[in-house]
Amino acid sequence: MDAMVSAIELSAVAPRAEREHAVDAILRLIHAEPGLTVVTLGPLTNIALATARDPSIAGKVARCVVMGGAPCCEGNVTPAAEYNIWVDPEAARMVFRSGLPVEMVGWQVSRGDSVLDEAEVAQILALGTDKARFAIECNGRAKEAYFTQTGERGLSLADPTAMAVALDRDLGTSWTRHLVEVECASELTRGMTIVDRLDVAHDANNKGAWKRALDAGVATDICWTLDASGFKAMMARALASSP
């Protein structure tokens, strides 16, 4: 265990398994609260199983914000795939084809200007709250991984960027709508999220199939860029507040 992570003090909580299956909970909540926003911060297995059991839920969700994929860049678990999609690409394919109003916030959104540099990490810690300390310390391994992958010092926060977009869609500064295909068979590119951003699929039959998919309502809104300063300000406000 990372030394920084091991030093975090957590309240003792008696472990207790929920009696309700995750898929049952998803279906129950969507039917009980039509128009809700679903945010996924991990693999899409349970969401896929829920849509397979009851396809009607696709029409009852206002937004389905998915942290996952790498539509324009290399992956973080293989050269082609981002982790949440790579874990269960078949499930991801099902979700992207389900008709859910998916908003894809890929791994690239948490990179670049969205990365907390060392000074910004220090500013978060200087807030002096338990939440601020926990937010930084629990991501100690993520800081190491970012340095290993990029050679740069900083903290890339993929899940918080997706949650920020879920809370304020305008933080996404560049959006386009496309069909997202997920590769499930190739040993080399399994889990890759394929987006024809430049409309290079010139084959008439292939292009026609993509258009039919768009017309059928299985297109995805893809967030390409983030208001990094707005995201960081939102996070700082949240971590500075009392529980």
Salt bridges, closest charged atoms under 4 A:
GLU18 OE2 - ARG16 NH2 3.67
GLU20 OE1 - ARG28 NH2 2.82
ASP24 OD1 - ARG53 NH1 2.46
ASP54 OD2 - HIS31 NE2 2.64
GLU74 OE2 - ARG111 NH1 3.14
GLU90 OE2 - ARG190 NH1 2.90
GLU103 OE2 - ARG63 NE 2.88
GLU103 OE1 - ARG169 NE 3.29
GLU118 OE1 - LYS143 NZ 3.58
GLU120 OE1 - LYS232 NZ 2.94
GLU137 OE1 - ARG133 NH1 2.94
GLU144 OE1 - ARG141 NH1 3.60
GLU181 OE1 - ARG97 NH2 3.06
ASP199 OD2 - LYS207 NZ 3.28
ASP215 OD2 - LYS211 NZ 2.94
ASP221 OD2 - ARG169 NH2 3.24
ASP221 OD1 - ARG177 NH1 3.04
